[in-house]
């Protein structure tokens, strides 16, 4: 007799498969017409299926144990980041780290330090009863730029139309490298908290010297430097093996395309076994694999890697929507009032990255003008990387114990970390997710209002925004430049100055519309 089996596995597969299926039917419309980001859509789905329908049950999946839930989320973030970082490494041009080391050094050195300090000062000022040392630990979790969310910004129709290719590559490279370089910032604070805070209670050895010895020896020596060498070694061996197999036609196209994904799984597993930085190793290995740019050019038009990337992103952000402590943002026994969390989240998105990028813009070749600088400073999303470092810190602090119990200062920091980092992650997903559609909508409305004012009999000739004449001059200047670049002679200056811009050009917003005679205008348009 048929029976209904409502097991967690059956429900999870049905929910996940059904969501991806329905989203896939409208994915092009959502991304290319509405400019909505996949992470934002997936988070909303996770909230709906967890708190609305109760179809997702993360607590039951982890046997109602908070430590199991933290460990599962940490493993999930490692998987998503590892695959994303290897793919990021092979997507940027060959030898990119060598060619653009100056720009990357600015962003990864003083840039990350500035973001760390700026975030910590905001937290220290807005979170009640938080020491600056604890603020440094919390700020370290949100310092890295998230490669998953960054990829959703620098890929697609909007990026192709508005973001220069060299800036796209820089954002991908920076987000890939700085995710693995978050360890020194985090463990600088954690080691001092463990061995100096509360006079080092519960530790066999105490003092700042012992904390710095661990920081330099274990964090820099073993975790960072070893992961770089490990990534270079694995990436080089993978590169040589792949070329060897291709030369003898031992490998088919399908396995060649999936090569970076399985390489990421291997690095995640082996780095986890030896206890080094799997994120940095994954990114370095991806770069070395594509060092001669051969692999990127061969797989550039293949859709398998973006498909794997999309499935992992939808899954991880749906999980985030389900496990995020939404109720804790409001009901946290008065530890952090909600209005302070809200102000903190907004201020971090504005001042965490922008001041550092602004000060370093002259040293970053890709920041060609003010617009590029503002874009680089604003679009530094916080997401999967922050969740990863959050759970690394939570795991470390759980082991700071006195008489078998978590030490008081470590427990308080765990609570603050859990609330603040998750809240900032959700602020970044929502605000960065809506930034592009909001900007497009504002531009569309502004353009329609200007056209209405220009064409309406009673309003014609009035410039309510003070931009009409400026825009016409800009378009005329662009048209003149287009004509000069075409190599054809320009008409007399008087003809060009007194020409009237057709309404059709203004309405279309086409910067290539020419005010020149027909033959020059045709050339400028590419027809």
N, C-alpha and C positions, 0 to 999 in steps of 0.2 A: 504494500500500500504506500503511495507517495506520501512523503513527509516534508515539511518545511524545516530547513536547518538554518537558523539565523546565527551562525557562528561569526565571530569577529573577522575571520579570514574571508568568508563569503561576502560579508557586508562591505569590508574594505575594498575588495576587488571590484565589486559592483559600483561602489561610489567613485572610486578612482577612475575606473574605465568609463563609466557613464559621464563623468565630468570632462575628461579629456576628449571623449567623442563629441559631446555637445559643443565644447569650446572650439574644437577643430572645425566645426561647420561654419563658425563665424570668426575664425582667427584672423583671416585677412582683413575683414571689415574692422575688427577691433584694433588691430595693430597699424594698418596702413590708412585707414579712414578716420578712426577716432583717436589714433595715437596712444592707445592704452597699453600699459606695460603688462607683460605676463605675470610678473611677481605680484602686482597689485590685485589682479583678477584671481590668482591662486589663493592669496591670503583671504580675500573675501569669501571664496568657496570654503576654505578651511574653517572660518568663523561660522558660516552657515551650517556646515555639516557637523560641527562639533557642538555649538551652543544653540543652534536652531532645531535641527532634526535629531541630534544625538546619534547620528550614524557613525561618526568617527569617535573612537574611545581610546585615546592614548594611554590613559591611566590603566585600563584593563589590559592593553597590549603589554604593558610593563609590570604587570602583577601588582598594581596599586602601590608600588614602591617608588618614592620620589628619586632615589638614587639611580634606580634602573631607568627612569624617564630621562634623567640628565645624561646618563651614559649612552642611551639610544640616540638622543638628539646630537650629542657630540660625535658619535659614529656617523650619523647621517650627514652632518656638516662636513666632516672629513671626506666622505665619499663625493659629495657635490663639489666641494672646492678642489679636490684632487683632479677630478676629471676636467673641470672647467679650466684649471690652471695649465694642464698639459695642452689642452686645445688652444688656450690663449697663447702659449709659447709657440705653437706651430702656425698660428694665424698671422703673427707679425712677420715682417720681411726678415730674410736671413741676415745673420750678423747684426741684428738691430741693437742688441745690448752694447756691442762694440762701437757702432756708429753713433748712437745717441746717449753715450754714457754721461755726458755733461748734464744734459737736461734731466736724466734719471737720477743722477747724483744729487742734484738740487732738490728734487721732489722727495727722494728717499732719505736724505740726510737732514738738512735744516727744515725741509718741508714737513716731514713727519714729526720732527721734534717740535716745530711750531704748532702743529695740530694737537699734539699731546698736551703741551703746556696750556694752550688756549682753552681746550676742553676741560682740563683739570681746574683752571681758575673759575670757569663758569660753574662747575659742580661745587667747588668749595664755597662759592658765594651763595648758591641757591639751595643747597641741601642742608637742612638743619643738623647740627652736631656731627658734621663730617670733617675729619682731620684732612689736612692737605695731602698727607701720605696716602690715605685711603682714596682721596680724589684722584691721585695719580694712577692708582690701580684701576679704578673704574674708567678713567679717560683712556688708558692704554687699550682697552677692549674695543673702543670705537675709533681709534686712530687710523687703522688700515682702511683703504678704499676698497669696497667690495667688488670683486671681479664679476660676480654674477649679475648684480644690478647694473654695473658699468657696461657690461656687454649688451644689456637691453637698451641702453641709451645710445651707444656708438654703432649699433647695427640697425639696418632697416632704412625705410624711405626717408624718415626725418634726418637721420645722420648723413645719408648720401646727398641730401639737398642742402644741408646747413653746416655740417662739420667737416673741415678740411681733413684729407686722408692722413696727413702727418700728425694731426692732433688726435685722430681716432687711434692710431698706432701708439702714441704716447700714453693715452689714457689706459689702453689695454695693458701695455707693458708695466706702467706704474702700479695699476691695481693688482697685477699678477705678482710683482716683486714685493710690494709692501705688505701683502697679506702674510707672507712668510717671515717678514722682518718685524712683526708685531711682538715676538717673544722678548727681545731685550727690554722694550718699554714696560711690558707687563711684569716680567720677573724682577726688574730693578725694584719695583715697589713691593712685590710679594716677598722677596727674600728679606728686605728690611723689616717688613711687618712680622715675618716669622721669627727672625733672630734678634730683632731690636725691640719691636713693639711688646708692651707688657713685660719688659725686661727679659724677653725671650723665654717666658714661662713654658715649661713642658719640653724644652729643647736641651739636648745634652751639651751643646756648644752655643754660645751667644756672642753678640757683638757685631758692630758694623763691618769689621774686617772679615769676619767669617761670611757675612752676607755677600760682600763684594767678591770674595774668593769664589763662592758658588756662581755669582753672576758672570764673572769673567771666564771661569773655567768651564762650568757646565753649560750656561746659556750661550755664550759667544763661541767657546771652543768646540763643544760637542754638538750642540743643537744647530747653530747657524753655520759655522765653517764646515763642519762635517757634512751637513746636508747639501751645501754647495758642491763639495767634491763628489759626494755620492750622486747628485743629480747629473753632474758632468760625466761621470763614469758610466752611469746607466744610459744616459742619452747618447753618448758616443758609441757604446756597444750596440745599442738599438739601431742607431744610424748605419753603422757598418754592416750589421746583420741584415738590415732591410735592403741595402744596396746589393749585398752579396746574393740574396735570394732573388731580387729582381733581375740581376744580370743573368742568372741561370733559369729564370722563369719558373721558379719554384713556388712563388706566392701569387695568388689570384687577386683581382681588384678588390673584392669584398673584404678580404683579410688585410689588405694594405690600407684600406680606409679606416677600419676599426683598430688599427695598430696603436694609435695614441691612447685610445680609451683603455685597452687592456694593459698598456704600459703604465697608465695612471693607477690602475688597480694593483699592479705589482709593486709600484713605489709606495703606495699607501700602506700596503701590508708589510713590506720589508722595513720601512721607516718606523712603523708602529712597533715592530718586533725589537728593533735596536734602540728605540726611544729618541729618535732625532726628528727634525722638522720636515714632515712629509710635504707641507705646502710649498716651501721654498724649493725642495728637491724636485717636485713635480714641474714647477715653472721652469727651472733651469734645464731639466731634461727635455722639455718640449722645445726650448730654444736650441739646444744642441742637436736634437733630432732634425730640425729644419735649418741648420746652420748655413747650408749652401742654397737655401730657398727652393730646393727641388721638390720637397714634399708638399709645401704650400701650393705651388703652382700646379702640381698634379691633381690635388684634391680640392682646388678652389671652387670648382663648379659642382662638387658632389654634395648631396643633401643629407648624407647619413650623420655626419658629426653635428650639424645644427639640430637634427631630429633628436639625437641622444641628449644634447644639451637642453632642448626644450622639455623633454620628458622629465629629466632630473630637476629642472627648475620648477616645473609645475608641482612635482611631488614635494620638494623641500619647502616651498613657500605655502603649500596647503598644510603641511605639517606645522609650520610656524604659526599659521592662523589658528590651528587647533590647540597648540600647547602654550601659546602666549598667555601670561597671567593677566587677562583683561580686568578681572574683578579686583586684582591686587592694586591696580593703578588708583583706584578710588578708596578701597577698603584695605588699608595697610596699618591699622592701629595708630594712625597719625604720624607714622615715621616720616613720610614725605607727602605733604598735601598735594592734591591733584593740580592745583593751579601752579604750584612751583614746578611740577613735572612738565606741565604744558609750556610754561615760559622757558624752561631749560631746554626742552626739545627743539623749540623754534630758534632759540639763540645759538644752539650748537650747530644747526644746519646753516646758519648765516655766518657765524664767526669762527667755527672750528677750522675751516680750510681757506676761506677767502683772504684773510690777512696775510697768511704765509705765502700763498700763491701771488698775491699782489706785490709783496716785497721782493719775491724772487723772479718776477716776470721778465726782467731784463736779462736774466741768465738762462731763461728757457726759450730756446729758439722757436718753438711752436706757438708761442704767444705773440702773434704778429701785431695785434692791436688791442685796444681796450675791451672790445667784445669778446675776443678769445680769452683774455685774462679773466674776465668775469665768468665766462662759461667754465673754464678750468677750476675757478675758485668755488663755484656753486655746485657743479655736478661732481661731488665726491661722495657717492651714496654709501650708506651704512646698512649692512645686511647679513649675509651668511657668515662672513669673516668675523663680524662682531659676536654673533651667536657662538661661533667656534671658540673664541678667546674667553667669552663669558663662562663656558662650561669647563675650559681648561683651568680658569681661576677658581671656579667653584670646587672642582676636584682637588686642587692644591690646598685650598683653605680648609676643606673637610679633614685633611690630615694634620692640620695644626691643632693639636689636642693637648689637654691637661687632664690627667687621671681618667683617660678614656672618653672624654667629652670634648667637643669642639670648643676652642678657647673663645672667650666672650667677644673680644674684638674681631676675631675671624668670623664668628657667626653674624655679628652686626654687619660686617662688610659683605658677607654672602647675601644678606637680605637686600642691601642697597644695590649691589650688582644686579641681582635678579630683577628688581623693579626698573632701575634706570636704563640699563642696557636694552632690555626688551622694549621699553617705551621709546627710546631713541630709534631703535630699529624700525618700529612701526611708523614713527613720524617720517623717517626717511623714505620708507616704501610708499606711503600715501602721498607725501608732498612731491617727491621726485617723480612718482608715478603720474601725478596730475599736472606736473609742470608743463610738459609739452602740449597736451590738449588745451590747457588753460591759456598758454601763450598763443596757440593757433586760433583759439576762439576770440581772444582779445584783438588779435590782428584782423581777423575777419570782420568783427563788429565795427572796429575803427574804420576799416576801409569802406564798409557799406555806408556808414554815417557820412564819411567824406564825400562819397559818390552822390548820396542823396542831397547833401548840401550844395554840391556843385551843379547838379542837374535840376533841382527844384527851382521854379521861376522866382519865388520870393527870396530864396536863400542863395541863389547863384551869385558867385563872386565873393561871398563871405567865407572867411577861413577861421572857423571856430576853434580849431586845434593849433593854429599857428604853424602848420606843417605843410600846407598845400603848396606854397611857392617853393619851399625847401625841397619837397619831394619832386616837383617838376624840374628844378635845376639839377637835382641829382640824376634823374632819369635822362635829361638832355646830355649831361656830362658823360653818362655811361654810353649813350648812343653814339656820341662823338668818338669815344675811345674805341667802340666796336667798329666804327667805320675806319678809323685809322689802322686798327689791327687787320682789317680785311685787305689792306694794301691798295685800295681804290681811292681815287682823289676825292677830297671833301668838297662840298659846295661852298660858295663864299660865306664868310662869317655872318654877314647880315642875314642871309637866308636861314642859317641855323639859329641865330639868336631870336629872330622874330617868328620862327615857326611855332605853331600851336600844337601842343600834345593832344592827340585824339583821345576822346573819352574811352575808346575801346582799349587803348594801351593802358590807361590808368586803371580801368576796371579789371583788366587781366593781371595787372601787377607784373607784366613781363619786362624785365630789365633789358632784354635784347631787342625790344621794339625800337626801330630806327626812325629818326627824323630826317634821314638823308633821302636823296632821290631813290626811286624804286630799285635801281640795280644795286645800290649800296645797302639798302634795307634788306633786300633778299639775301645778300651775302652775309649780313650780320646775323640773320635768322638761321643760317645754316641750310637754306634751301636753294 
